[in-house]
Amino acid sequence: MAASGIVGLGLIFECVGAAMGWQTHAEAQERVLLTLRSLAGRTPGFAVARNPRGFFAHFFDPETGETKDADGCMTVSYTHLTLPTKRIV
């Protein structure tokens, strides 16, 4: 299973990888465009489920985009970030 909430981090890492010289800019661009096209439903055989308001399913099959729980669509993936935290000094 894959999680839609981590996609943004993956896109950032593609940029970092190109900036650090771990991959070419063309390779990073190809991966970023594939990801964005897939999320937009423009990759044949791949479609991530969305709820009626357009939010993506949180967990999905990374090969097909299918989900077992279409009601599992979320607006925020990392709800733990909104919880109160204790500051360590």
C-alpha positions as CSV (number, residue, x, y, z in Angstrom):
1,M,0.0,0.0,0.0
2,A,1.0,3.6,-0.6
3,A,-0.1,6.7,1.1
4,S,-1.2,9.9,-0.7
5,G,0.1,12.1,2.1
6,I,3.7,11.3,1.4
7,V,3.6,12.3,-2.3
8,G,4.6,15.9,-1.6
9,L,7.7,14.7,0.2
10,G,8.6,12.4,-2.7
11,L,8.3,15.3,-5.1
12,I,10.7,17.4,-2.9
13,F,13.2,14.5,-2.7
14,E,13.2,14.4,-6.5
15,C,14.3,18.0,-6.6
16,V,16.9,17.5,-3.9
17,G,18.3,14.5,-5.7
18,A,18.7,16.5,-8.9
19,A,20.3,19.4,-7.0
20,M,22.7,17.1,-5.3
21,G,23.7,15.5,-8.6
22,W,22.3,12.0,-7.6
23,Q,20.1,12.1,-10.7
24,T,19.9,14.4,-13.7
25,H,17.3,17.2,-13.9
26,A,15.7,15.3,-16.8
27,E,15.3,12.2,-14.7
28,A,13.8,14.2,-11.8
29,Q,11.5,16.0,-14.2
30,E,10.3,12.8,-15.8
31,R,9.5,11.3,-12.3
32,V,7.7,14.4,-11.1
33,L,5.6,14.7,-14.3
34,L,4.7,11.0,-14.1
35,T,3.6,11.4,-10.4
36,L,1.5,14.5,-11.2
37,R,0.0,13.0,-14.3
38,S,-0.9,9.9,-12.4
39,L,-2.6,11.9,-9.6
40,A,-4.5,13.8,-12.3
41,G,-5.8,10.5,-13.8
42,R,-3.8,10.9,-17.0
43,T,-1.8,7.6,-16.6
44,P,-3.5,4.7,-18.3
45,G,-4.4,1.9,-15.8
46,F,-3.9,4.1,-12.8
47,A,-6.5,6.1,-10.9
48,V,-6.5,7.0,-7.3
49,A,-10.0,7.0,-5.7
50,R,-11.4,10.3,-4.6
51,N,-14.4,11.2,-2.5
52,P,-17.3,13.3,-3.8
53,R,-15.4,16.5,-2.7
54,G,-12.3,15.5,-4.7
55,F,-10.0,14.4,-1.9
56,F,-7.7,11.5,-2.6
57,A,-7.9,8.2,-0.7
58,H,-5.3,8.1,1.9
59,F,-4.1,4.5,1.2
60,F,-4.0,3.0,-2.2
61,D,-2.3,0.3,-4.3
62,P,0.8,1.9,-5.8
63,E,0.5,-0.1,-9.0
64,T,-3.2,0.6,-9.9
65,G,-4.3,3.4,-7.5
66,E,-7.2,1.2,-6.3
67,T,-8.3,1.5,-2.7
68,K,-10.2,-0.9,-0.5
69,D,-11.7,2.0,1.5
70,A,-13.1,4.8,-0.7
71,D,-14.4,6.5,2.5
72,G,-10.8,6.8,3.8
73,C,-10.3,10.0,1.9
74,M,-8.6,12.6,4.1
75,T,-8.0,16.3,3.9
76,V,-5.0,16.1,6.2
77,S,-2.7,13.1,6.3
78,Y,-0.7,13.9,9.3
79,T,-3.2,14.7,12.0
80,H,-0.5,14.0,14.6
81,L,1.1,17.3,13.6
82,T,-1.8,19.2,14.9
83,L,-1.7,17.6,18.3
84,P,-0.2,19.6,21.2
85,T,3.6,18.9,21.6
86,K,6.0,19.6,24.4
87,R,8.9,21.8,23.6
88,I,12.2,20.4,24.5
89,V,14.8,23.0,25.4
